Amino acid sequence: MFGGGDAAAYAATQPAGNSLNHIDEPATLFDSEYHYAKSALTQLNQGQTLCQWTSVDAERLVSLTAPRDLQERLRQLPREVQAENDYYALTADSQRMADAIEAARQARAEEETWPKLHYLWPQHPIVEWLGDRVLTHFGRHCAPLLQSVHLQPGEQAFVLMGLVPNRKGQPLLVEWQVAHRKVDATGQGEFTLQPFDAFAARTGLKAGKLPNRGQLAEGSPAVQAMQGALPKAVAAMRGHMVAKQTAFSAGLDERLRTTLAELERLQGRQVEQLTLDLERQLETVKRGRFEHRKQQINRVFDDYRQWVHDTLTTEPQPWIQVLAAVTSAGA
């Protein structure tokens, strides 16, 4: 599941030079963050009750009583954010949220000064918890297999995410691509890549748009055919990401050289300033203090050089994740 946001709408109201204009709207299968949260809660409470919850479409409001694992996660937040009865109400309506904040600001000192509403957006801890919970519906090394009437007979597709991390494990380059092909009479064919947004638009890949017919058993021919095709799809994505990583790393190398040269210059300036600061002291005292302070300067700059190296150096191999597989409805 993927959430939506209001970043693009807000950015459109900003001046042309505003940095928000450079923020891309994230890929989403849902009409809004409210639609995502409501769908996630519906899915999580099928079969057994995970939590008590309600929704109000007209107000784009979701309310829930936090279950035990969510309570533990929310305890990491400041105390004033936590609800005493573990009951939380989240709205995707920005105006209602602004009104709730203003009401809290106008409250008297002895009253509750934190808004009664929380804003329903992707980085809210409850929304992050929903995403983690939904992911547990799929086992390790598993991904959903969908059937789409918009795919041609014999067409196979895999939604893949390629990620290039740095040495600290932080993602530097992330791409969503769809490896797809139409198999020939022998069941073969080369995979080509297509951007996820274009593929989703072509195949109607959106929440509520594809019926779940539930006809693909684990050992069915369609499932086996997709499992057999998966290595070639991953190989196509890996080749694409390796080429991207090569070009991306070249830019990082130049940035690394520039940063290290600047650090070298700053370190030299600090040592020069240290010499000037100690100039009028006795020679024996000056020598001892100079060596001690110089060691401190060197240690700080060495640590920062290592941090820069780890931050601006990519791991040798990209990481590929299979997010979903899509096959034609007649498969």
N, C-alpha and C positions, 0 to 999 in steps of 0.2 A: 504494500500500500504506500502511496505517496501523497503527501499533503500539499495544499496550495497556499498561496499567500497574497497579500495586498501590496507587495513592494513595487510592482510595476505601476499600479494605479497611483500610488503616492509619488513615485519618481516622475510621472508625467506632469505633475503640478509644479515641479521644481525647475529652477533656472537651467539653461542648457549646459552650463559648466559644472553643475552639481554632480558630486561623485555617485549619487544614487542612480544616475542615468546609465552607469556602467554595470549595474546589477542585473543579471539575467533572471527572468522569472523561472523558477524551478519546474522541471517536468512533473506533471501531475496527471493522475487518472481520475481525479475528482473535481467537481465543480468548485468546491471551496473547502476550507479547513473544517467548517462545520459538517459538511457532507462526509468528509473523511472520518471525523471523530464519531459521528453517528453510525457510520457503516462499521467501524472497528468495534464499537461497543456492542452492536447487534451480533457481529460474528463471534465475539468473545463470550457472549452469554447464551449461545446456542448449545443445547444439550444440558448444560448446568449453569447455575447462576454464579458468575464471577463477582458481580457487584450490583447493587441497586442503582438504577440510573433512569433519567427521564430526559426528554428533549422537547423543545418548543420551536417549531419551524419558523413561525412568524417572527420570533425574536432571535433566531439563530443562537439558541441557548441550550447548553448541555449541562446537566447537573448529575452528580454521582456521589455515592458514599465510598470513600477510598477503601479497598481491601487491604489486607495486612501488608502485602509486599509493597504496595504504593505508599502506605503509611510510613514504612521504613525509609523509602526513598525521599519522601517529603520532609522527614525529620532533619535532613541536611540543610534545609532552607532556614532563613531567619525565623524566629519564633512568631513574630507578628504576622507572617504569611500563612502560618499553619492554622487550620480551622480546629476549634476545640472539639467539635463533634465529628471531625473527619468528613464533613460534607462540603463539597466544592461546586460552585456554579461558574461556568465559563461561557463567555459570549464572543462571537465573531463579529459583532456589530461594534465598529470603532467608536461611533457616537455614544452608544450606551456605555461603553467602557470609559470614555472621557467624562461622561456625566457622573459615573460612579467614583472616579478619581476626585472630581471636584467636590462631590458630597463629602467624601472622606476628609478632604482638606479643610472644609468649612466646619467640621465637627469640633465640639469642645474638647479640651485636653483630656477630660475624664472619660470621654466616649471612645469607641473604636475608631481609630484613625487610618486603618487599612481598608481599601475598597472591598465591598462585599462580593464584587464580581472579579473574576480573573479573565485576562484576555486570551482568547483561543487562537494561538498562533503556533508555528512549528517548534519553537524553542521552549515552550512551556513544559515543565517537567511531567505534567500529566499526559500531554500529547506525546512526548518522548516515550513514556511508559506504555502508552497504547501501541506505538510502533514496535517496541521490544516484545510486548505480549503477542501481537499478531504474528511476528516472525517465528515464535515458538510453535505455531500450528504446522510448520513444515519441519521435518526432521533434518538432522545434519546431512549436508551434501545432497539435499533435495531441493527441487524447484517445481512450481506449478506448471502443468501442461494444459494449454488452452486450445480450444477449437474455434476457428473463425470462418464464417461464411464468406468473408471478403478475400480470403486467400485462394489462389488458384489450386485446382486439384494437383496433388503431388508437391505442393510448395511447403517447405519447412523453414522455420525461423527460430532464432534464439536471441533473446534479449540479454545482452552482456554488458557488464561494467568493467572497464579497465582502469586500474589505479596504479600510479607510480608514486611510491613514498620516498621520503628522504631517509637518512640514516637514523633519525629519531622516530621513524614510524609515522610521521605526519604526511597526509596526502598532499602532493604538489600538483599532480595532474590527474584529473578524473574525466572519463568519457563514457557516455552511454552510446552503444552502437547495437544494431541488429544484424546478425549474420543470417542471410537467407539464401535459399536456392530452390530451384525446381528440379526434382530428380528426373532422370531420363528412364528409359525402359529397363535399364539394368540397375536402377536404384542409385545411380551415381550423379554427380554434378558438383561444380565448384561453388563455394560460398562467396558471396560478395557482401560488403557492408553498406548499411544504410543508417542515417541518423535516426535515433529513437523517435523524435517528434514526428518526422515524416512517415515512419512506419505506423505509428499509433493512429495518425490521421487516416492513412490508407486502409487500415484493417479494422477501424472502429474499436480500438483498444482503449476502452474507457469504462469506468465503473457503471454497472447497470445496463451496458449496451450489448454484452455477450451473454447469451443464456448458458447456464451450467447444466448441460444435459446429463452429466454423470455417467457417460458411457465408456470411458476409457479406463479399463481395469489395468492393474499393474503389468500383467503379462500379455496385454493385447498387442496385435501387430503394430499399431500406430505408436505405442509406447516403446516397443523394441526398436522400431525404425528410428525414432528420435534419439534414443540412447546410442544407437550405432552411429548416428550422424554427428553427435555432440563433439567428439575429438576434432573433427575437421573444422567445425564452427569455431571452437576455441583456438585452434591453430591460426585461422584467418584473423581473429581478433588480436592474438598475440603478435603476429607480424605487423599489424597496424600500430599497436601500442609501442612496439620496439622502434619503429620508424619515428613515431611521435616523440618518444623518449630521447632519441638521438638528437633531434633538433632542439628539444626543450633543454637538454643537458648542456648543449653548446652555449645557450644563452645564460644558463646558470654559472657555467665555468667563467665566463667573462665577468659576471657580477661578483663571483667569488674572488677573482684576481683583483678587481677594483677595491673590494672591501678589505682584503688583506693588505693591499698597499696603503690604504688609508689608515689602517690600524698600525702599521709600521711607522707611518709618519707621526701619528698621535703619540705612540710610545716614545719616540725620539724626543718629541716636544716636552713630554712629561719629565724625562730624564734631564733635559736642559734646564727646565724650570727648577727641578730639585737642586741642581748644581748652583743656580743663582740663589736659592733660598738659604743654602748652607755656606755661602761664600765667606761670611764674616765670622764664622765660628772657628774655634781652635782646630788645628789640623787633625789631631787624634780623635776629637769628638766628631768632626765633620766626616772623617773616613768611616767611622762606625755607623753613624746615622745614615750616611749616603748608601752604604751597602745594604743596610736593613730596609730602607725605603725602596731602593731599587729592586730588591727581591720581591717586595710586595707588588710593585708596578708590573714586573715581569710575570708574576703569578696571575694577576688579574687579566693581563692581555693574553697570556697563554690559554687561560680558561675560555676567554671570549673567542679566540681563534678556533679552538676546538668546537665551540658551539656553532660558529659560522660554518665550519667544514661540515658538521653533521646536518645543519639546516639546509645548506645549499648543495649538497651532494646526494644524488638519487641512488637508490638501491639498483643493483645490476639488472634485475628482472622485474617486469611489470606483474601486477597481481590481477588475475582475471576471475570474475565472479559471474556465474550463470544465474540470472534473476528470474527468467521464465522461458518457457518454450511454447511456440504457437504452431499449430498445424491446421491444415484445411479441414472443413467440417466433414468431408467425405472420407477422411482417413480412417 
